[in-house]
Amino acid sequence: MTRMVRTVSVTGSARARQRAHLRERLHAAVRGALAVLVLLVTAADAWLTALLGLPPITPVLHRLTGVIADAWRSGAAGAIDAEVIDDPEQEVWP
C-alpha cells in the first residue's frame, strides 16, 4: 500500500499572495497620495501666508494635532493629570 503525501505551502495559496501583494501596493499608493496632499497643502499655506504677510500656519497645526493626539491617547488609557512635586527634602508626601 502506498502512502499519499500532501504538501502544504508555508507562504499560503496563490490567491492569498495576490491579495497581500495588492494590499501592499494599495498601501503604497495611499501613502504616496497623502504625501502629495501634504505637499500641496504646505505649498498653498506658504503662498497664502506670504500673500497675507502672516507666519506659516502648518507648524501651528502640526503642534496642535500633536497636543490633541496626546490628550486623546491619555484619555483612552484612562490617565489623569497630576502635579509633579520635586522636593527631595520632604519626608512625608501628602
SELOMI-843902 format. One record per atom (N, C-alpha, C): atom name; x, y, z; residue number from 0; residue in three letters. Coordinates in Angstrom, 1 decimal, always signed. Atoms other than C-alpha are relative to their C-alpha. Example, Ala and Ser with C-alpha at 12.3 -4.5 7.8 and 13.67 -1.06 7.14 Angstrom:
BEGIN
a; x; y; z; k; r
N; +0.9; -1.2; +0.0; 0; ALA
CA; +12.3; -4.5; +7.8; 0; ALA
C; +0.9; +1.2; +0.0; 0; ALA
N; -0.9; -1.1; +0.0; 1; SER
CA; +13.7; -1.1; +7.1; 1; SER
C; -0.8; +1.1; +0.8; 1; SER
END
This chain:
BEGIN
a; x; y; z; k; r
N; +0.8; -1.2; +0.0; 0; MET
CA; +0.0; +0.0; +0.0; 0; MET
C; +0.9; +1.2; +0.0; 0; MET
N; -0.8; -1.2; +0.1; 1; THR
CA; +1.4; +3.4; -0.9; 1; THR
C; -0.7; +1.1; +0.8; 1; THR
N; +0.5; -1.1; -0.8; 2; ARG
CA; +1.0; +6.5; +1.2; 2; ARG
C; +0.0; +1.2; -0.8; 2; ARG
N; +0.1; -1.3; +0.8; 3; MET
CA; -0.1; +9.8; -0.3; 3; MET
C; +0.5; +1.0; +0.9; 3; MET
N; -0.6; -1.1; -0.8; 4; VAL
CA; +1.9; +12.7; +0.9; 4; VAL
C; -0.5; +1.3; -0.6; 4; VAL
N; +0.5; -1.3; +0.4; 5; ARG
CA; +0.3; +16.1; +0.7; 5; ARG
C; +0.9; +1.1; +0.5; 5; ARG
N; -0.9; -1.2; -0.4; 6; THR
CA; +2.5; +19.2; +0.7; 6; THR
C; -0.9; +1.2; +0.2; 6; THR
N; +0.7; -1.3; -0.4; 7; VAL
CA; +1.3; +22.4; +2.3; 7; VAL
C; +1.0; +1.1; -0.2; 7; VAL
N; -0.8; -1.2; +0.2; 8; SER
CA; +2.7; +25.7; +1.2; 8; SER
C; +0.1; +0.8; +1.3; 8; SER
N; -0.1; -0.8; -1.2; 9; VAL
CA; +4.1; +27.7; +4.0; 9; VAL
C; -0.4; +1.5; -0.2; 9; VAL
N; +0.4; -1.4; +0.3; 10; THR
CA; +3.5; +31.0; +2.2; 10; THR
C; -1.4; +0.2; -0.3; 10; THR
N; +1.4; -0.1; +0.2; 11; GLY
CA; -0.1; +30.3; +1.6; 11; GLY
C; -0.4; -0.2; -1.5; 11; GLY
N; +0.4; +0.2; +1.4; 12; SER
CA; -2.1; +30.0; -1.6; 12; SER
C; +0.4; +1.1; -0.9; 12; SER
N; -0.4; -1.0; +0.9; 13; ALA
CA; -1.5; +31.9; -4.7; 13; ALA
C; -1.0; +1.2; +0.1; 13; ALA
N; +1.0; -1.1; -0.2; 14; ARG
CA; -4.7; +33.9; -4.1; 14; ARG
C; +0.3; +0.9; +1.2; 14; ARG
N; -0.4; -0.8; -1.2; 15; ALA
CA; -3.5; +34.9; -0.6; 15; ALA
C; +1.2; +0.9; -0.3; 15; ALA
N; -1.2; -0.8; +0.3; 16; ARG
CA; -0.2; +36.0; -2.0; 16; ARG
C; -0.4; +1.2; -0.9; 16; ARG
N; +0.5; -1.1; +0.9; 17; GLN
CA; -2.0; +38.1; -4.7; 17; GLN
C; -0.7; +1.0; +0.9; 17; GLN
N; +0.7; -1.0; -0.9; 18; ARG
CA; -4.2; +39.7; -2.0; 18; ARG
C; +1.0; +0.8; +0.8; 18; ARG
N; -1.1; -0.6; -0.8; 19; ALA
CA; -1.1; +40.5; +0.1; 19; ALA
C; +0.7; +1.0; -0.9; 19; ALA
N; -0.8; -0.9; +0.9; 20; HIS
CA; +0.7; +42.0; -2.9; 20; HIS
C; -0.9; +1.2; -0.4; 20; HIS
N; +0.9; -1.0; +0.4; 21; LEU
CA; -2.4; +44.0; -3.9; 21; LEU
C; -0.1; +1.0; +1.2; 21; LEU
N; +0.1; -0.9; -1.2; 22; ARG
CA; -2.7; +45.3; -0.3; 22; ARG
C; +1.2; +0.8; +0.2; 22; ARG
N; -1.2; -0.8; -0.1; 23; GLU
CA; +0.9; +46.4; -0.2; 23; GLU
C; +0.1; +1.1; -1.0; 23; GLU
N; +0.0; -1.0; +1.0; 24; ARG
CA; +0.5; +48.2; -3.5; 24; ARG
C; -1.0; +1.1; +0.3; 24; ARG
N; +1.1; -1.0; -0.4; 25; LEU
CA; -2.7; +49.9; -2.2; 25; LEU
C; +0.6; +0.9; +1.1; 25; LEU
N; -0.5; -0.8; -1.1; 26; HIS
CA; -0.9; +51.0; +1.0; 26; HIS
C; +1.1; +1.0; -0.6; 26; HIS
N; -1.0; -0.9; +0.6; 27; ALA
CA; +2.0; +52.4; -1.1; 27; ALA
C; -0.7; +1.2; -0.8; 27; ALA
N; +0.7; -1.0; +0.7; 28; ALA
CA; -0.5; +54.3; -3.3; 28; ALA
C; -0.6; +1.0; +0.9; 28; ALA
N; +0.6; -0.9; -1.0; 29; VAL
CA; -2.3; +55.7; -0.3; 29; VAL
C; +1.1; +0.9; +0.6; 29; VAL
N; -1.1; -0.8; -0.6; 30; ARG
CA; +1.0; +56.8; +1.3; 30; ARG
C; +0.5; +1.1; -1.0; 30; ARG
N; -0.4; -1.0; +1.0; 31; GLY
CA; +2.0; +58.5; -2.0; 31; GLY
C; -1.0; +1.1; -0.2; 31; GLY
N; +1.0; -1.1; +0.1; 32; ALA
CA; -1.3; +60.3; -2.3; 32; ALA
C; +0.0; +0.9; +1.2; 32; ALA
N; +0.0; -0.8; -1.2; 33; LEU
CA; -1.1; +61.5; +1.3; 33; LEU
C; +1.3; +1.0; -0.1; 33; LEU
N; -1.2; -0.9; +0.1; 34; ALA
CA; +2.5; +62.8; +0.6; 34; ALA
C; -0.3; +1.1; -1.0; 34; ALA
N; +0.3; -1.1; +1.0; 35; VAL
CA; +1.3; +64.7; -2.5; 35; VAL
C; -1.0; +1.0; +0.6; 35; VAL
N; +0.9; -0.9; -0.6; 36; LEU
CA; -1.6; +66.1; -0.5; 36; LEU
C; +0.7; +0.9; +1.0; 36; LEU
N; -0.7; -0.8; -1.0; 37; VAL
CA; +0.7; +67.3; +2.3; 37; VAL
C; +0.9; +1.0; -0.7; 37; VAL
N; -0.8; -1.0; +0.8; 38; LEU
CA; +3.0; +68.9; -0.3; 38; LEU
C; -0.9; +1.1; -0.5; 38; LEU
N; +0.8; -1.0; +0.5; 39; LEU
CA; +0.1; +70.7; -1.9; 39; LEU
C; -0.6; +1.0; +1.1; 39; LEU
N; +0.5; -0.8; -1.1; 40; VAL
CA; -1.3; +71.9; +1.5; 40; VAL
C; +1.1; +0.9; +0.5; 40; VAL
N; -1.1; -0.9; -0.5; 41; THR
CA; +2.1; +73.2; +2.6; 41; THR
C; +0.4; +1.1; -1.0; 41; THR
N; -0.2; -1.0; +1.0; 42; ALA
CA; +2.6; +74.9; -0.7; 42; ALA
C; -1.0; +1.1; +0.0; 42; ALA
N; +1.1; -1.0; -0.1; 43; ALA
CA; -0.8; +76.6; -0.5; 43; ALA
C; +0.1; +0.8; +1.2; 43; ALA
N; -0.2; -0.8; -1.3; 44; ASP
CA; +0.0; +77.6; +3.1; 44; ASP
C; +1.1; +1.0; -0.2; 44; ASP
N; -1.1; -1.0; +0.2; 45; ALA
CA; +3.3; +79.2; +2.1; 45; ALA
C; -0.4; +1.1; -0.9; 45; ALA
N; +0.4; -1.0; +0.9; 46; TRP
CA; +1.7; +81.0; -0.8; 46; TRP
C; -1.0; +1.0; +0.7; 46; TRP
N; +1.0; -0.9; -0.7; 47; LEU
CA; -1.3; +82.3; +1.2; 47; LEU
C; +0.5; +0.8; +1.1; 47; LEU
N; -0.5; -0.7; -1.1; 48; THR
CA; +0.6; +83.3; +4.2; 48; THR
C; +1.0; +1.1; -0.4; 48; THR
N; -0.9; -1.0; +0.6; 49; ALA
CA; +3.2; +85.1; +2.1; 49; ALA
C; -0.8; +1.1; -0.6; 49; ALA
N; +0.9; -1.0; +0.6; 50; LEU
CA; +0.4; +86.9; +0.3; 50; LEU
C; -0.6; +0.9; +1.0; 50; LEU
N; +0.6; -0.8; -1.0; 51; LEU
CA; -1.2; +88.0; +3.5; 51; LEU
C; +1.0; +0.6; +1.0; 51; LEU
N; -1.0; -0.5; -0.9; 52; GLY
CA; +2.1; +88.6; +5.4; 52; GLY
C; -0.1; -0.5; +1.4; 52; GLY
N; +0.1; +0.7; -1.3; 53; LEU
CA; +1.4; +86.1; +8.1; 53; LEU
C; +1.0; -1.1; +0.2; 53; LEU
N; -0.9; +1.1; -0.1; 54; PRO
CA; +3.6; +83.5; +9.6; 54; PRO
C; -0.7; -1.3; -0.4; 54; PRO
N; +0.6; +1.3; +0.5; 55; PRO
CA; +3.0; +79.9; +8.3; 55; PRO
C; -0.9; -0.6; +1.0; 55; PRO
N; +1.0; +0.6; -0.9; 56; ILE
CA; +0.0; +78.1; +9.7; 56; ILE
C; +0.4; -1.5; +0.2; 56; ILE
N; -0.2; +1.4; -0.1; 57; THR
CA; +1.2; +74.5; +9.1; 57; THR
C; +0.8; -0.4; +1.3; 57; THR
N; -0.6; +0.4; -1.3; 58; PRO
CA; +3.7; +74.4; +12.1; 58; PRO
C; -0.9; +0.1; +1.2; 58; PRO
N; +0.9; -0.1; -1.1; 59; VAL
CA; +1.0; +75.6; +14.4; 59; VAL
C; -1.0; -1.1; +0.0; 59; VAL
N; +0.9; +1.1; +0.1; 60; LEU
CA; -1.4; +73.0; +13.1; 60; LEU
C; +0.6; -1.3; +0.4; 60; LEU
N; -0.8; +1.2; -0.4; 61; HIS
CA; +1.3; +70.3; +13.5; 61; HIS
C; +0.1; -0.1; +1.5; 61; HIS
N; -0.1; +0.1; -1.4; 62; ARG
CA; +1.8; +71.2; +17.1; 62; ARG
C; -1.4; -0.2; +0.7; 62; ARG
N; +1.4; +0.2; -0.5; 63; LEU
CA; -2.0; +71.4; +17.7; 63; LEU
C; -0.4; -1.4; -0.1; 63; LEU
N; +0.4; +1.4; +0.1; 64; THR
CA; -2.6; +68.0; +16.3; 64; THR
C; +0.8; -0.9; +0.9; 64; THR
N; -0.8; +0.8; -1.0; 65; GLY
CA; +0.2; +66.6; +18.5; 65; GLY
C; -0.6; +0.1; +1.4; 65; GLY
N; +0.6; -0.2; -1.3; 66; VAL
CA; -1.4; +68.1; +21.6; 66; VAL
C; -1.4; -0.7; +0.1; 66; VAL
N; +1.3; +0.7; +0.0; 67; ILE
CA; -4.8; +66.7; +20.6; 67; ILE
C; +0.2; -1.5; +0.0; 67; ILE
N; -0.3; +1.4; +0.0; 68; ALA
CA; -3.3; +63.3; +19.9; 68; ALA
C; +0.4; -0.5; +1.4; 68; ALA
N; -0.4; +0.4; -1.4; 69; ASP
CA; -1.6; +63.2; +23.3; 69; ASP
C; -1.2; +0.0; +1.0; 69; ASP
N; +1.2; +0.0; -0.9; 70; ALA
CA; -4.8; +64.2; +25.1; 70; ALA
C; -0.9; -1.2; -0.3; 70; ALA
N; +0.9; +1.1; +0.3; 71; TRP
CA; -6.8; +61.6; +23.2; 71; TRP
C; +0.6; -1.3; +0.5; 71; TRP
N; -0.6; +1.3; -0.5; 72; ARG
CA; -4.2; +58.8; +24.0; 72; ARG
C; -0.1; -0.1; +1.5; 72; ARG
N; +0.1; +0.0; -1.5; 73; SER
CA; -4.1; +59.8; +27.7; 73; SER
C; -1.4; -0.3; +0.4; 73; SER
N; +1.4; +0.3; -0.4; 74; GLY
CA; -7.9; +59.8; +27.8; 74; GLY
C; -0.4; -1.4; -0.3; 74; GLY
N; +0.3; +1.4; +0.4; 75; ALA
CA; -8.1; +56.4; +26.0; 75; ALA
C; +0.6; -0.9; +1.0; 75; ALA
N; -0.7; +0.8; -0.9; 76; ALA
CA; -5.6; +55.0; +28.5; 76; ALA
C; -0.6; +0.1; +1.4; 76; ALA
N; +0.5; -0.3; -1.3; 77; GLY
CA; -7.5; +56.4; +31.5; 77; GLY
C; +0.9; +0.7; +0.9; 77; GLY
N; -1.0; -0.8; -0.8; 78; ALA
CA; -4.6; +58.6; +32.6; 78; ALA
C; -0.7; +1.2; +0.5; 78; ALA
N; +0.5; -1.2; -0.6; 79; ILE
CA; -5.3; +61.5; +34.9; 79; ILE
C; +1.2; +1.0; +0.0; 79; ILE
N; -1.0; -1.0; -0.1; 80; ASP
CA; -3.5; +64.8; +35.1; 80; ASP
C; +0.5; +0.0; +1.5; 80; ASP
N; -0.5; +0.0; -1.3; 81; ALA
CA; -1.2; +65.1; +38.1; 81; ALA
C; +1.1; +1.0; +0.1; 81; ALA
N; -1.0; -0.9; -0.2; 82; GLU
CA; +1.2; +67.6; +39.5; 82; GLU
C; +1.3; -0.7; +0.5; 82; GLU
N; -1.3; +0.6; -0.4; 83; VAL
CA; +4.9; +66.7; +39.9; 83; VAL
C; +0.6; +0.9; +1.0; 83; VAL
N; -0.6; -0.7; -1.1; 84; ILE
CA; +6.4; +67.7; +43.2; 84; ILE
C; +1.5; -0.4; +0.0; 84; ILE
N; -1.5; +0.3; +0.0; 85; ASP
CA; +10.2; +67.9; +43.0; 85; ASP
C; +0.6; +0.7; +1.3; 85; ASP
N; -0.5; -0.5; -1.2; 86; ASP
CA; +11.2; +68.4; +46.6; 86; ASP
C; +0.7; -1.2; +0.7; 86; ASP
N; -0.6; +1.2; -0.6; 87; PRO
CA; +13.8; +65.8; +47.7; 87; PRO
C; +0.2; +0.0; +1.5; 87; PRO
N; -0.2; -0.1; -1.5; 88; GLU
CA; +14.0; +67.1; +51.3; 88; GLU
C; -1.3; -0.3; +0.7; 88; GLU
N; +1.3; +0.2; -0.7; 89; GLN
CA; +10.3; +66.5; +52.0; 89; GLN
C; +0.0; -1.5; +0.4; 89; GLN
N; +0.0; +1.4; -0.4; 90; GLU
CA; +10.0; +63.3; +54.1; 90; GLU
C; -1.4; -0.6; +0.0; 90; GLU
N; +1.4; +0.5; +0.0; 91; VAL
CA; +6.2; +63.0; +54.2; 91; VAL
C; -0.7; +0.6; -1.2; 91; VAL
N; +0.6; -0.5; +1.3; 92; TRP
CA; +4.3; +63.2; +50.9; 92; TRP
C; -1.5; +0.0; +0.3; 92; TRP
N; +1.4; -0.1; -0.2; 93; PRO
CA; +0.7; +64.4; +51.0; 93; PRO
C; -0.8; -1.0; -0.8; 93; PRO
END
